[in-house]
C-alpha cells in the first residue's frame, strides 16, 4: 500500500518554500515537484494543507487535493499492479502540466474577467442537485451562474453534492446539512453564504401537509416547510426565486392552497418602504380607534425584523395587547371576578402562552420529531398528539381568549374595546396581506387608492399565477409535470412562463435516451460502455429504431449539422465550458469511504441491475409482451404469476416515459424483462453520465423515512434540463 503526502523544500530568498509530493511504497520513494510555493508559516504539516481562508489558500488546497486524488487513482485504482518509479513520475508530471494548462486553479479569482457576468444561486431542499446541475448548464450572452450553497437534511444528499461539486468539479459551493425548521438554520445559512449577495434561490419545499388555517393539521415534519422557505427569501431577498412542486398543489382544497401560497408570496415586503406605509396608517388613524391602528403599525414593523429578533418583536406585540386588556379589566369586571373568574384566568394565561411562542415552538418541533421517529400515525396515539399540538397553537389560544371574552358580561360601552383586542391578536397570527385587508376596511375610497399605490411599492415580489411545466417540453425523455412558482423581485423583469425548447414531434424518446446502455442483463453490473449493434439487436425493427436517433442541441432541439444524440450529450456532459471536471467521476460507498480515499474510478457508474428471481423475470416478460400491466392480468393469473403490486410501467421505446419515481421495480425496460438501473433512470431524468449518485443503491421498510439511496435521489430530483430552461430564462431577464 502506497502512502501519499506533501512536504516543503527549503524556502527561496523571498521565503517561499516549494511544495513536493512524496510517495512511499514497499521501501521505494518517488518525489515530484508540484510547481507550487508557499510560506512555511502558512502550511500545516500535520494536516498537509494551506492555512487560512484566503483565495490563495483555497486554491493551493484545491490543487493539492487534486494531485493527491490523481496519485491515489494511479496507485490504488489502476488495473496495473506494479509500476517503476519513472512511470509514476511521468504520469504525475503529466497531470501537473495538464492541470496547470487547463484548470490553473483560479476558479474563484479569474472567472469573472474570463467569462463575463456571474449570478449567484442557492439550492434549498436540494436532494441530488437537479436544480444545481441545470443552473450550472445555463448560459446566456456571457451570463452564467455561480453556485454558493445547497441545503438538505440527508447525509447522502451531502455526499453526492460534495463528490460532484467540490471534488469532481472543483467548485467551492458549500453544503448545509440541516433541517430548515431549526432555530439557527438561517444563521448557519448566512454563515455559509459569507456576505455574498444571492441573486436566485431555488428549491421545492414539500407541501403535502399544507392546510388552511382552522383546519386540523396532521402535524408531521413536512408541516410548514413552505413558510420557512419564504423566511429564507425574506432574508436573502434574491432577484428571483423558483419554487417547484407537484401538480396536485393547484387543486388541493379547491385551489385555496394555491391562493394561500400566492398570498404569502405577496406578503413579502420591501422593508425600506415600511416607513411610508406607517406614515399613511398614522395619517388616517382615528382617535376613537387608535389602539387598532397602533396594532397594525406594530404588526407591519415585525416585517422589518430579522428571524433572530422576530420572537422578541412578537413578545413585545403580545405585551402591548395585554397591557390594553389590563387597563380594560377593572372597567369590565369587579375586583373579585378579576381574581377568581375562570374566563379572566383563561384570558390572562392565554397571554402568558402567547408571549412564550418561542418556547412553545421549540417544544412543538421536538414533539413532532419524536412523534415521527416513533411512527405515530393511524393509531390510537395519533389523536392525543394532534390534540395537544393543536391546543398549543396560537390560533387555538386566541380562539379560547375570544370565547372567554364573549362569555363575560361586558358592558355595552366596552364591547368594541374587547373586539379590538381580539382583532389585534388575530393580526398577530395572520399574514401581512391579511392585516392590510383589515386596514383597508377602515379606509374611504380615496384612502384605498393611496394605499394601493403604497402597496405596489412595498410588495417585494411580483407573482400572478404559477404554471405547469412538463419536462418533456425541455428535452427530457419523460412526461413529468411540475408546478413552478417564479417570484420576480420588483426591480426585475417579470417571468410568467418558461418557453418550450422542443415541439411535440421533436420530443426525446426513451430509446434515444437508453439504447446505448442496453447491454446488461439481470443481476449484472457494468463499469464501461459497450458497442450496441442496432441491426443485430433489433433485427426486423432495426430501421424503425435507428430512425428514432436524432442529432440535437443540448436543449433537445433537433439540428441538421453538428448536433449530438441525447445519449452522446449524456456521455459528453452538458455543463458549460467554465465547469470542466477536475477529476474523473468516482463513486464512494459513504462519507467515511470518501475520507479514507476509498474511491471507485470507473468509466460508467451506477449501472447495476437488481437480482430478480425467475418468477419475477417470467412475470415481467408476460407484462412486457402484453404491452401493459392491465392487459397482462388474465395471462398472469393463468400462469400463477399474479402479484399484489399495484402497477408496473412498461417503457415504450418511441415515446416518453411516465413520471420517474423512486422505486426501480415499478418500471420494465422496453427490450428485456428487467427493472431499470440507477443510470437508466438518471438518463430519463436528463442527468449527465458524469453525475455519480453516491451511497446505497436502494433501501426498504422504515429506512425509507431516514435514508436517501441512489434510486430516491434520482426519482425525487428536478430534471436538470428543465432546471436549465428555467435558469436560461432567468439569465435572459435578470438585471
C-alpha positions as CSV (number, residue, x, y, z in Angstrom):
1,X,0.0,0.0,0.0
2,X,1.4,3.4,-1.0
3,X,1.3,6.5,1.2
4,X,1.0,9.9,-0.5
5,X,1.9,13.1,1.3
6,X,3.3,16.6,0.7
7,X,6.3,18.2,2.2
8,X,8.1,21.6,1.9
9,X,11.6,22.0,0.5
10,X,14.0,24.8,1.6
11,X,12.5,28.3,1.2
12,X,13.8,30.6,-1.5
13,X,15.2,34.1,-1.0
14,X,11.7,35.5,-0.7
15,X,10.8,33.0,2.0
16,X,8.6,30.8,-0.2
17,X,9.1,27.0,0.0
18,X,8.4,24.6,-2.9
19,X,5.7,22.0,-2.2
20,X,6.7,18.5,-3.2
21,X,4.6,15.3,-3.5
22,X,6.1,12.2,-2.0
23,X,5.0,8.6,-2.5
24,X,6.4,5.8,-0.3
25,X,5.7,2.2,-1.3
26,X,7.5,-1.0,-0.2
27,X,10.7,0.9,0.7
28,X,10.8,2.8,-2.5
29,X,10.2,6.6,-2.8
30,X,9.0,8.8,-5.6
31,X,9.3,12.7,-5.3
32,X,7.6,15.1,-7.7
33,X,7.6,18.9,-7.6
34,X,4.1,20.3,-7.7
35,X,5.3,23.6,-9.1
36,X,3.5,25.4,-6.2
37,X,5.2,27.5,-3.5
38,X,4.1,28.7,0.0
39,X,5.4,30.5,3.0
40,X,6.1,27.7,5.7
41,X,4.1,29.6,8.3
42,X,1.0,29.2,6.1
43,X,1.3,25.5,5.8
44,X,0.0,23.0,8.3
45,X,2.4,20.0,8.1
46,X,0.2,17.5,10.0
47,X,-3.0,18.4,8.0
48,X,-0.9,18.9,4.9
49,X,-3.0,21.9,4.0
50,X,-2.6,25.7,3.5
51,X,-3.8,27.6,6.5
52,X,-6.4,30.4,6.3
53,X,-9.5,31.5,4.4
54,X,-7.8,33.5,1.6
55,X,-8.5,32.7,-2.0
56,X,-4.8,31.7,-2.4
57,X,-5.1,29.1,0.4
58,X,-8.3,27.8,-1.1
59,X,-6.6,27.5,-4.5
60,X,-3.5,25.7,-3.1
61,X,-5.6,23.2,-1.1
62,X,-7.8,22.7,-4.1
63,X,-4.7,21.9,-6.2
64,X,-3.1,19.6,-3.6
65,X,-6.3,17.6,-3.2
66,X,-6.4,17.2,-6.9
67,X,-2.9,15.9,-7.0
68,X,-3.5,13.5,-4.1
69,X,-6.6,12.1,-5.8
70,X,-4.7,11.7,-9.1
71,X,-1.8,9.8,-7.3
72,X,-4.3,7.7,-5.4
73,X,-6.2,6.9,-8.6
74,X,-3.0,5.8,-10.3
75,X,-1.7,3.7,-7.4
76,X,-4.8,2.3,-5.8
77,X,-7.4,2.1,-8.6
78,X,-5.5,1.1,-11.6
79,X,-5.7,-2.2,-13.4
80,X,-1.9,-2.2,-13.4
81,X,-0.5,-3.6,-10.1
82,X,3.2,-2.7,-10.4
83,X,5.0,0.5,-11.5
84,X,8.5,1.5,-12.0
85,X,9.4,4.9,-10.4
86,X,9.8,6.7,-13.8
87,X,6.3,5.6,-14.8
88,X,4.8,7.1,-11.7
89,X,6.8,10.3,-12.1
90,X,5.8,10.6,-15.8
91,X,2.1,10.1,-15.2
92,X,2.0,12.6,-12.2
93,X,4.0,15.2,-14.1
94,X,1.6,14.8,-17.0
95,X,-1.3,15.5,-14.5
96,X,0.6,18.5,-13.1
97,X,1.3,20.0,-16.5
98,X,-2.2,19.2,-17.7
99,X,-3.7,20.7,-14.6
100,X,-1.7,23.9,-14.9
101,X,-2.7,24.2,-18.6
102,X,-6.4,23.5,-18.4
103,X,-7.5,24.4,-14.9
104,X,-4.9,26.7,-13.4
105,X,-6.7,26.5,-10.0
106,X,-8.0,30.1,-10.5
107,X,-11.6,29.0,-10.2
108,X,-12.6,31.8,-7.8
109,X,-10.4,34.7,-8.8
110,X,-10.2,34.8,-12.6
111,X,-13.6,33.6,-13.8
112,X,-15.3,37.0,-13.8
113,X,-12.9,38.5,-16.3
114,X,-12.7,35.4,-18.4
115,X,-16.4,34.5,-18.6
116,X,-18.5,37.7,-18.1
117,X,-21.1,38.2,-15.5
118,X,-21.8,35.6,-12.8
119,X,-25.0,35.5,-10.9
120,X,-25.2,33.6,-7.6
121,X,-27.7,31.0,-6.6
122,X,-28.7,28.9,-3.6
123,X,-30.4,25.5,-3.8
124,X,-32.7,24.6,-0.9
125,X,-34.2,21.1,-0.4
126,X,-31.5,20.2,-3.0
127,X,-31.7,16.4,-2.9
128,X,-29.4,15.1,-5.6
129,X,-28.9,18.5,-7.1
130,X,-31.2,18.6,-10.2
131,X,-31.7,22.4,-9.9
132,X,-28.0,22.9,-9.2
133,X,-27.0,20.9,-12.2
134,X,-29.4,22.7,-14.6
135,X,-28.3,26.1,-13.3
136,X,-24.6,25.2,-14.0
137,X,-25.5,24.2,-17.5
138,X,-27.2,27.6,-18.2
139,X,-25.5,30.4,-20.2
140,X,-26.9,33.5,-22.0
141,X,-25.0,36.3,-23.6
142,X,-21.9,35.6,-21.4
143,X,-24.0,35.5,-18.3
144,X,-23.9,32.3,-16.1
145,X,-24.5,31.1,-12.6
146,X,-22.1,30.7,-9.6
147,X,-23.2,28.0,-7.1
148,X,-22.9,29.3,-3.5
149,X,-24.8,26.9,-1.1
150,X,-27.0,23.8,-1.3
151,X,-29.1,22.5,1.6
152,X,-30.8,19.3,2.6
153,X,-31.2,17.2,5.7
154,X,-29.7,13.9,4.5
155,X,-26.2,12.7,4.6
156,X,-26.3,11.0,1.2
157,X,-27.5,14.2,-0.4
158,X,-24.5,16.0,1.1
159,X,-22.1,13.2,0.0
160,X,-23.4,13.3,-3.6
161,X,-23.1,17.1,-3.6
162,X,-19.5,17.1,-2.1
163,X,-18.3,14.5,-4.6
164,X,-19.9,16.2,-7.6
165,X,-19.3,19.8,-6.9
166,X,-16.3,20.0,-4.6
167,X,-14.2,17.1,-5.7
168,X,-15.2,16.4,-9.3
169,X,-15.9,20.0,-10.5
170,X,-13.6,21.8,-8.1
171,X,-16.1,24.4,-7.0
172,X,-16.2,25.9,-3.6
173,X,-20.0,25.5,-3.3
174,X,-20.9,24.8,0.4
175,X,-23.5,22.3,1.7
176,X,-25.6,22.9,4.8
177,X,-26.9,19.6,6.2
178,X,-29.6,20.9,8.5
179,X,-33.4,21.0,8.9
180,X,-34.8,24.3,7.7
181,X,-37.2,24.5,10.6
182,X,-34.4,24.5,13.2
183,X,-33.9,27.9,15.0
184,X,-30.3,28.5,14.0
185,X,-30.8,27.4,10.3
186,X,-30.8,30.9,8.9
187,X,-27.8,32.0,10.9
188,X,-25.9,28.9,9.6
189,X,-27.0,29.6,6.1
190,X,-25.8,33.2,6.2
191,X,-22.5,32.0,7.6
192,X,-22.1,29.7,4.6
193,X,-23.1,32.5,2.2
194,X,-20.4,34.6,3.9
195,X,-21.7,38.1,2.9
196,X,-22.3,37.3,-0.8
197,X,-25.4,38.8,-2.4
198,X,-27.7,36.0,-3.6
199,X,-29.4,36.5,-7.0
200,X,-31.6,33.4,-7.2
201,X,-33.0,30.9,-4.7
202,X,-34.4,27.7,-6.0
203,X,-36.0,24.7,-4.3
204,X,-39.1,22.6,-3.8
205,X,-40.3,22.6,-0.2
206,X,-42.7,19.6,0.2
207,X,-46.2,20.9,0.5
208,X,-48.1,17.7,1.1
209,X,-49.3,18.8,4.5
210,X,-50.3,22.3,3.6
211,X,-53.6,23.1,5.3
212,X,-55.8,26.1,5.7
213,X,-55.9,28.0,9.0
214,X,-58.5,26.5,11.3
215,X,-58.4,23.0,9.7
216,X,-56.9,20.2,11.8
217,X,-53.4,19.5,10.8
218,X,-51.6,16.2,10.7
219,X,-48.5,17.6,12.4
220,X,-45.7,15.8,10.6
221,X,-42.2,17.0,9.8
222,X,-43.3,18.4,6.4
223,X,-45.7,20.9,8.1
224,X,-44.8,24.5,7.5
225,X,-41.7,23.9,5.4
226,X,-43.0,26.4,2.8
227,X,-43.2,29.2,5.4
228,X,-39.6,28.5,6.4
229,X,-38.6,28.6,2.7
230,X,-40.2,32.0,2.5
231,X,-38.3,33.2,5.6
232,X,-35.1,32.5,3.7
233,X,-36.5,34.5,0.7
234,X,-37.3,37.4,3.1
235,X,-33.8,37.5,4.5
236,X,-31.8,36.9,1.3
237,X,-34.2,39.0,-1.0
238,X,-32.9,37.4,-4.2
239,X,-33.8,38.9,-7.6
240,X,-35.7,35.7,-8.5
241,X,-36.8,32.6,-6.6
242,X,-38.2,29.4,-8.1
243,X,-40.4,27.1,-6.1
244,X,-41.2,23.7,-7.6
245,X,-44.0,21.4,-6.5
246,X,-46.3,18.6,-7.5
247,X,-49.2,19.4,-9.9
248,X,-51.8,18.5,-7.3
249,X,-50.9,21.6,-5.3
250,X,-53.0,23.6,-7.8
251,X,-56.3,21.8,-7.0
252,X,-55.7,21.0,-3.3
253,X,-58.6,22.1,-1.1
254,X,-60.4,23.6,-4.2
255,X,-57.4,25.7,-5.2
256,X,-57.4,27.6,-1.9
257,X,-53.9,26.3,-1.1
258,X,-52.5,27.8,-4.3
259,X,-54.1,31.1,-3.4
260,X,-52.7,30.9,0.1
261,X,-49.2,30.4,-1.4
262,X,-49.6,33.4,-3.7
263,X,-50.9,35.5,-0.8
264,X,-47.9,34.5,1.3
265,X,-45.5,35.4,-1.5
266,X,-47.3,38.7,-2.0
267,X,-46.8,39.3,1.8
268,X,-43.0,39.5,1.4
269,X,-42.3,43.2,1.8
270,X,-39.6,45.6,0.9
271,X,-38.6,46.7,4.4
272,X,-37.2,50.1,3.0
273,X,-40.8,51.0,2.1
274,X,-42.3,50.2,5.5
275,X,-41.9,53.8,6.9
276,X,-44.1,55.1,4.0
277,X,-46.9,52.7,5.0
278,X,-46.6,53.5,8.6
279,X,-46.8,57.2,7.9
280,X,-50.0,56.6,5.9
281,X,-51.5,54.5,8.8
282,X,-50.7,57.2,11.3
283,X,-52.2,59.8,9.0
284,X,-55.6,58.0,8.7
285,X,-55.5,56.8,12.4
286,X,-58.7,57.7,14.2
287,X,-58.6,58.6,17.9
288,X,-61.7,56.6,18.6
289,X,-59.9,53.5,17.2
290,X,-56.3,54.4,17.9
291,X,-55.5,51.0,19.5
292,X,-56.4,49.0,16.4
293,X,-54.3,51.3,14.1
294,X,-51.4,51.1,16.5
295,X,-51.7,47.3,16.4
296,X,-51.5,47.3,12.6
297,X,-48.4,49.6,12.8
298,X,-46.7,47.2,15.2
299,X,-47.6,44.2,13.0
300,X,-46.1,45.9,10.0
301,X,-43.0,46.7,12.0
302,X,-42.5,43.0,12.6
303,X,-41.7,42.6,8.9
304,X,-38.5,44.6,9.3
305,X,-37.1,42.2,11.9
306,X,-34.5,39.5,11.2
307,X,-35.6,36.0,12.1
308,X,-33.4,36.0,15.3
309,X,-35.2,39.2,16.5
310,X,-38.7,38.2,15.4
311,X,-39.6,36.3,18.6
312,X,-38.7,39.3,20.8
313,X,-40.8,41.5,18.5
314,X,-43.7,39.1,18.7
315,X,-43.5,39.0,22.5
316,X,-43.5,42.9,22.5
317,X,-46.6,42.8,20.4
318,X,-48.4,40.5,22.8
319,X,-47.3,42.6,25.8
320,X,-48.7,45.7,24.0
321,X,-52.2,44.0,23.6
322,X,-52.0,42.5,27.1
323,X,-51.5,46.0,28.6
324,X,-54.6,47.1,26.8
325,X,-56.5,44.3,28.4
326,X,-55.1,45.1,31.9
327,X,-56.3,48.7,31.6
328,X,-59.7,47.4,30.4
329,X,-60.2,44.7,33.1
330,X,-61.3,47.0,36.0
331,X,-63.9,48.6,33.6
332,X,-65.5,45.3,32.5
333,X,-65.4,43.2,35.8
334,X,-65.4,43.8,39.5
335,X,-62.3,43.1,41.7
336,X,-63.5,39.7,43.0
337,X,-64.3,38.5,39.4
338,X,-60.9,39.7,38.1
339,X,-59.2,37.5,40.7
340,X,-61.3,34.3,40.6
341,X,-63.3,34.1,37.3
342,X,-62.3,31.2,35.0
343,X,-62.8,33.3,31.9
344,X,-60.5,36.1,33.2
345,X,-57.9,33.4,34.1
346,X,-58.2,31.9,30.6
347,X,-57.5,35.3,29.0
348,X,-54.6,36.1,31.4
349,X,-53.0,32.7,31.0
350,X,-53.6,32.8,27.2
351,X,-51.5,36.0,27.1
352,X,-48.8,34.1,29.0
353,X,-48.9,31.3,26.5
354,X,-48.7,33.7,23.5
355,X,-45.8,35.6,25.0
356,X,-43.8,32.3,25.1
357,X,-44.3,31.4,21.5
358,X,-40.6,30.8,21.0
359,X,-40.5,28.2,23.8
360,X,-43.7,26.5,22.6
361,X,-42.4,26.4,19.0
362,X,-39.3,24.5,20.2
363,X,-41.5,22.1,22.2
364,X,-43.8,21.6,19.2
365,X,-40.8,20.9,16.9
366,X,-39.3,18.3,19.4
367,X,-42.7,16.6,19.9
368,X,-43.2,16.3,16.1
369,X,-39.7,14.9,15.7
370,X,-40.3,12.3,18.4
371,X,-43.7,11.5,17.0
372,X,-42.2,11.0,13.6
373,X,-39.3,8.9,15.0
374,X,-41.8,6.6,16.8
375,X,-44.0,6.3,13.7
376,X,-47.1,7.7,15.5
377,X,-49.7,7.8,12.7
378,X,-53.0,6.0,12.0
379,X,-53.0,4.5,15.5
380,X,-54.6,5.1,19.0
381,X,-51.9,7.6,19.9
382,X,-52.2,9.9,17.0
383,X,-55.2,11.9,18.1
384,X,-53.8,12.7,21.5
385,X,-50.6,14.1,19.9
386,X,-52.7,16.0,17.4
387,X,-55.0,17.4,20.1
388,X,-52.1,18.6,22.2
389,X,-50.2,20.2,19.3
390,X,-53.5,21.9,18.2
391,X,-54.1,23.2,21.8
392,X,-50.7,25.0,22.0
393,X,-51.1,26.7,18.5
394,X,-51.5,30.5,18.6
395,X,-54.8,30.3,16.6
396,X,-56.3,28.0,19.2
397,X,-55.2,30.0,22.2
398,X,-56.6,33.2,20.6
399,X,-59.9,31.4,20.0
400,X,-60.1,30.4,23.7
401,X,-59.4,34.1,24.7
402,X,-62.1,35.2,22.3
403,X,-64.7,32.7,23.7
404,X,-63.8,33.8,27.3
405,X,-64.2,37.5,26.5
406,X,-67.6,36.7,24.9
407,X,-68.6,34.7,28.0
408,X,-68.0,37.7,30.3
409,X,-70.9,40.1,30.8
410,X,-69.1,43.1,29.3
411,X,-70.9,46.5,29.5
412,X,-72.1,47.5,26.0
413,X,-69.9,50.6,26.0
414,X,-66.7,48.4,26.2
415,X,-67.7,45.6,23.8
416,X,-65.9,47.4,21.0
417,X,-62.7,47.6,23.0
418,X,-62.9,43.8,23.6
419,X,-63.5,43.2,19.9
420,X,-60.4,45.3,19.1
421,X,-58.3,43.2,21.4
422,X,-59.3,40.1,19.6
423,X,-58.8,41.7,16.2
424,X,-55.3,42.8,17.3
425,X,-54.5,39.2,18.4
426,X,-55.7,37.9,15.1
427,X,-53.5,40.5,13.3
428,X,-50.6,38.8,15.2
429,X,-51.1,35.5,13.6
430,X,-52.2,36.4,10.0
431,X,-50.0,37.3,7.0
432,X,-49.0,40.9,6.1
433,X,-51.5,40.8,3.3
434,X,-54.4,39.8,5.6
435,X,-53.5,42.5,8.1
436,X,-53.6,45.1,5.2
437,X,-57.2,43.8,4.4
438,X,-58.2,44.8,7.9
439,X,-56.6,48.2,7.3
440,X,-58.5,48.6,4.0
441,X,-61.8,48.1,5.8
442,X,-61.1,51.3,7.8
443,X,-60.3,53.4,4.6
444,X,-62.5,55.5,2.5
445,X,-62.3,55.4,-1.4
446,X,-59.5,57.9,-1.8
447,X,-57.5,56.4,1.0
448,X,-57.8,53.0,-0.5
449,X,-56.4,54.3,-3.8
450,X,-53.5,55.9,-1.9
451,X,-52.9,52.6,-0.1
452,X,-52.9,50.6,-3.3
453,X,-50.1,52.8,-4.7
454,X,-48.1,52.3,-1.5
455,X,-48.7,48.5,-1.7
456,X,-47.4,48.3,-5.2
457,X,-44.1,49.7,-4.0
458,X,-44.0,47.7,-0.8
459,X,-44.6,44.3,-2.3
460,X,-41.1,42.9,-3.0
461,X,-42.1,40.2,-5.4
462,X,-44.4,40.0,-8.4
463,X,-46.3,36.8,-9.0
464,X,-49.7,36.3,-10.5
465,X,-50.2,32.6,-11.2
466,X,-47.9,29.5,-11.1
467,X,-47.7,27.4,-14.3
468,X,-47.4,23.8,-15.1
469,X,-44.2,22.7,-16.8
470,X,-43.9,19.3,-18.5
471,X,-40.2,18.2,-18.5
472,X,-40.7,16.6,-22.0
473,X,-41.1,20.1,-23.4
474,X,-37.5,20.8,-22.5
475,X,-35.7,17.8,-24.0
476,X,-36.3,15.4,-21.1
477,X,-37.4,11.9,-22.3
478,X,-40.1,11.9,-19.6
479,X,-43.6,13.2,-19.1
480,X,-43.2,14.8,-15.7
481,X,-45.5,17.7,-14.9
482,X,-44.4,20.0,-12.1
483,X,-45.8,23.4,-10.9
484,X,-43.4,26.3,-10.9
485,X,-43.9,29.4,-8.8
486,X,-41.4,32.1,-10.0
487,X,-41.1,35.1,-7.8
488,X,-39.7,38.2,-9.5
489,X,-38.3,41.0,-7.4
490,X,-40.0,44.3,-8.2
491,X,-36.8,45.7,-9.8
492,X,-36.5,42.8,-12.2
493,X,-38.3,41.8,-15.4
494,X,-41.4,39.7,-14.9
495,X,-41.3,36.0,-15.9
496,X,-44.6,34.3,-16.4
497,X,-43.6,31.1,-18.1
498,X,-40.7,29.1,-19.5
499,X,-40.9,28.6,-23.3
500,X,-40.6,25.0,-24.5
501,X,-37.4,24.1,-26.2
502,X,-38.9,21.2,-28.3
503,X,-42.2,20.8,-30.0
504,X,-44.5,17.7,-29.6
505,X,-42.9,16.0,-32.6
506,X,-39.4,16.8,-31.5
507,X,-39.5,15.3,-28.1
508,X,-36.8,12.9,-26.9
509,X,-37.8,9.3,-26.8
510,X,-37.0,6.5,-24.3
511,X,-35.0,4.7,-27.0
512,X,-32.8,7.7,-27.7
513,X,-32.1,8.0,-24.0
514,X,-31.3,4.4,-23.2
515,X,-30.4,2.4,-26.3
516,X,-26.6,2.6,-25.7
517,X,-27.0,1.2,-22.2
518,X,-28.9,-1.9,-23.3
519,X,-26.1,-4.4,-22.9
520,X,-26.8,-5.5,-19.4
521,X,-28.8,-8.4,-18.0
522,X,-30.4,-9.5,-14.7
523,X,-28.1,-9.1,-11.7
524,X,-25.3,-7.6,-13.6
525,X,-23.1,-4.5,-13.2
526,X,-21.2,-2.7,-15.9
527,X,-18.3,-0.3,-15.4
528,X,-17.7,0.6,-19.0
529,X,-19.7,1.2,-22.2
530,X,-20.1,-1.5,-24.8
531,X,-20.9,-1.1,-28.5
532,X,-24.5,-1.6,-29.4
533,X,-25.3,-3.1,-32.9
534,X,-28.9,-1.9,-33.5
535,X,-29.1,-4.1,-36.7
536,X,-28.2,-7.3,-34.9
537,X,-30.2,-6.5,-31.7
538,X,-33.5,-5.4,-33.3
539,X,-33.4,-7.4,-36.5
540,X,-36.8,-6.7,-38.1
541,X,-37.3,-3.3,-36.4
542,X,-33.8,-2.0,-36.7
543,X,-34.6,0.7,-39.3
544,X,-37.5,1.9,-37.3
545,X,-35.3,2.0,-34.1
546,X,-32.4,3.7,-35.9
547,X,-34.8,6.5,-37.1
548,X,-35.6,7.4,-33.5
549,X,-32.0,8.6,-33.1
550,X,-31.7,12.3,-33.8
551,X,-28.9,14.8,-33.7
552,X,-29.8,17.6,-31.3
553,X,-28.7,20.7,-29.5
554,X,-28.1,20.5,-25.7
555,X,-31.7,21.5,-25.0
556,X,-33.1,18.7,-27.2
557,X,-33.9,20.8,-30.3
558,X,-33.1,18.7,-33.5
559,X,-30.3,20.2,-35.6
560,X,-29.1,19.1,-39.0
561,X,-25.4,19.8,-38.6
562,X,-23.0,19.5,-35.6
563,X,-25.5,18.1,-33.1
564,X,-25.3,15.1,-30.8
565,X,-27.8,12.5,-29.9
566,X,-29.3,12.6,-26.4
567,X,-27.1,9.6,-25.4
568,X,-24.0,11.4,-26.8
569,X,-24.8,14.5,-24.8
570,X,-25.2,12.4,-21.7
571,X,-21.7,10.9,-22.2
572,X,-20.0,14.2,-23.2
573,X,-21.8,16.2,-20.4
574,X,-23.9,19.4,-20.7
575,X,-22.0,21.7,-18.3
576,X,-20.8,24.9,-19.8
577,X,-17.0,25.2,-20.6
578,X,-16.4,27.0,-17.3
579,X,-17.1,23.9,-15.3
580,X,-14.6,21.5,-16.6
581,X,-14.3,18.4,-14.4
582,X,-11.2,18.5,-12.1
583,X,-11.3,14.7,-11.6
584,X,-12.8,11.8,-13.4
585,X,-16.2,10.8,-12.0
586,X,-15.9,8.4,-9.0
587,X,-18.1,6.6,-6.6
588,X,-17.8,6.2,-2.8
589,X,-19.9,4.0,-0.5
590,X,-20.3,6.6,2.2
591,X,-18.7,9.7,3.8
592,X,-16.2,7.5,5.7
593,X,-15.2,6.0,2.3
594,X,-14.6,9.5,0.9
595,X,-12.5,10.5,3.9
596,X,-10.4,7.3,3.6
597,X,-9.9,7.7,-0.1
598,X,-11.9,4.6,-1.0
599,X,-12.9,5.9,-4.4
600,X,-14.0,3.8,-7.4
601,X,-13.0,5.4,-10.7
602,X,-15.0,3.8,-13.4
603,X,-15.8,4.9,-17.0
604,X,-19.5,4.1,-16.3
605,X,-21.2,4.4,-12.9
606,X,-24.5,3.4,-11.3
607,X,-25.3,0.8,-14.0
608,X,-26.3,-2.2,-12.0
609,X,-29.5,-4.3,-12.3
610,X,-31.4,-5.9,-9.5
611,X,-31.2,-9.6,-8.7
612,X,-34.7,-10.7,-9.7
613,X,-35.7,-14.3,-9.3
614,X,-37.0,-16.5,-12.2
615,X,-40.7,-16.0,-11.2
616,X,-40.3,-12.2,-11.3
617,X,-38.4,-12.3,-14.6
618,X,-41.2,-14.5,-16.1
619,X,-43.9,-12.1,-14.8
620,X,-42.1,-9.1,-16.3
621,X,-41.7,-11.0,-19.6
622,X,-45.5,-11.5,-19.8
623,X,-46.2,-7.9,-18.9
624,X,-43.7,-6.7,-21.5
625,X,-45.2,-8.9,-24.2
626,X,-48.7,-7.6,-23.5
627,X,-47.5,-4.0,-23.5
628,X,-49.0,-3.0,-20.1
629,X,-49.9,-4.5,-16.7
630,X,-53.7,-4.3,-17.0
631,X,-53.8,-6.3,-20.3
632,X,-51.4,-8.9,-18.9
633,X,-53.5,-9.7,-15.9
634,X,-55.5,-12.6,-17.4
635,X,-52.3,-14.3,-18.6
636,X,-50.6,-13.7,-15.3
637,X,-53.4,-15.4,-13.4
638,X,-53.4,-18.3,-15.8
639,X,-49.7,-18.8,-15.3
640,X,-49.9,-18.3,-11.5
641,X,-47.8,-15.2,-11.8
642,X,-50.2,-12.7,-10.2
643,X,-48.9,-10.2,-7.7
644,X,-50.3,-7.7,-5.2
645,X,-48.2,-5.0,-6.8
646,X,-50.4,-2.1,-7.9
647,X,-48.7,-1.2,-11.1
648,X,-45.8,-1.7,-13.5
649,X,-44.9,0.9,-16.1
650,X,-43.7,-0.7,-19.4
651,X,-41.4,1.7,-21.2
652,X,-42.3,2.4,-24.8
653,X,-39.1,3.0,-27.0
654,X,-40.8,5.5,-29.3
655,X,-42.5,7.5,-26.5
656,X,-41.5,9.4,-23.3
657,X,-41.5,7.6,-20.0
658,X,-44.1,8.3,-17.4
659,X,-43.0,10.3,-14.3
660,X,-39.9,8.6,-12.8
661,X,-40.4,7.9,-9.2
662,X,-38.2,6.4,-6.5
663,X,-38.8,2.6,-6.9
664,X,-37.0,1.0,-9.8
665,X,-39.2,-2.1,-9.7
666,X,-42.1,0.0,-10.9
667,X,-40.6,0.1,-14.4
668,X,-40.0,-2.5,-17.0
669,X,-37.3,-2.0,-19.7
670,X,-38.7,-1.7,-23.2
671,X,-36.5,-4.5,-24.6
672,X,-35.9,-7.1,-21.8
673,X,-37.8,-8.3,-18.7
674,X,-35.9,-6.4,-16.0
675,X,-36.2,-3.2,-13.9
676,X,-34.1,-0.1,-14.6
677,X,-30.6,0.7,-13.3
678,X,-29.9,4.0,-11.5
679,X,-28.1,5.2,-14.6
680,X,-31.0,4.5,-16.8
681,X,-33.4,6.3,-14.5
682,X,-30.9,9.2,-14.4
683,X,-30.9,9.3,-18.2
684,X,-34.7,9.6,-18.2
685,X,-34.3,12.5,-15.8
686,X,-31.6,14.0,-18.1
687,X,-28.6,13.8,-15.7
688,X,-25.2,13.5,-17.4
689,X,-23.4,10.2,-17.0
690,X,-20.6,12.0,-15.2
691,X,-23.1,12.8,-12.4
692,X,-22.5,9.9,-10.0
693,X,-25.1,9.0,-7.4
694,X,-23.4,8.0,-4.1
695,X,-24.1,5.7,-1.2
696,X,-26.5,2.8,-1.2
697,X,-28.5,1.8,-4.3
698,X,-31.8,1.2,-2.6
699,X,-33.4,0.7,0.8
700,X,-36.7,-0.6,2.2
701,X,-39.2,-0.6,5.0
702,X,-38.8,2.1,7.7
703,X,-35.4,3.0,6.4
704,X,-37.1,4.9,3.6
705,X,-38.0,7.6,6.2
706,X,-34.4,8.4,7.0
707,X,-32.3,7.2,4.1
708,X,-32.0,8.7,0.6
709,X,-30.4,6.0,-1.5
710,X,-29.4,6.4,-5.2
711,X,-32.9,5.5,-6.6
712,X,-34.6,8.0,-4.3
713,X,-32.0,10.7,-5.2
714,X,-32.8,10.2,-8.9
715,X,-36.6,9.9,-8.6
716,X,-37.1,12.9,-6.4
717,X,-34.9,15.2,-8.4
718,X,-35.8,18.1,-10.6
719,X,-34.8,17.1,-14.2
720,X,-31.6,19.1,-14.9
721,X,-32.7,20.1,-18.5
722,X,-36.0,21.5,-17.0
723,X,-33.9,23.4,-14.5
724,X,-31.6,24.6,-17.3
725,X,-34.5,26.0,-19.2
726,X,-35.7,27.9,-16.1
727,X,-32.1,29.2,-15.4
728,X,-31.7,30.3,-19.0
729,X,-34.9,32.2,-18.9
730,X,-33.8,34.0,-15.7
731,X,-30.4,34.8,-17.3
732,X,-32.3,36.4,-20.3
733,X,-34.3,38.7,-18.0
734,X,-32.1,39.3,-15.0
735,X,-30.7,42.8,-14.4
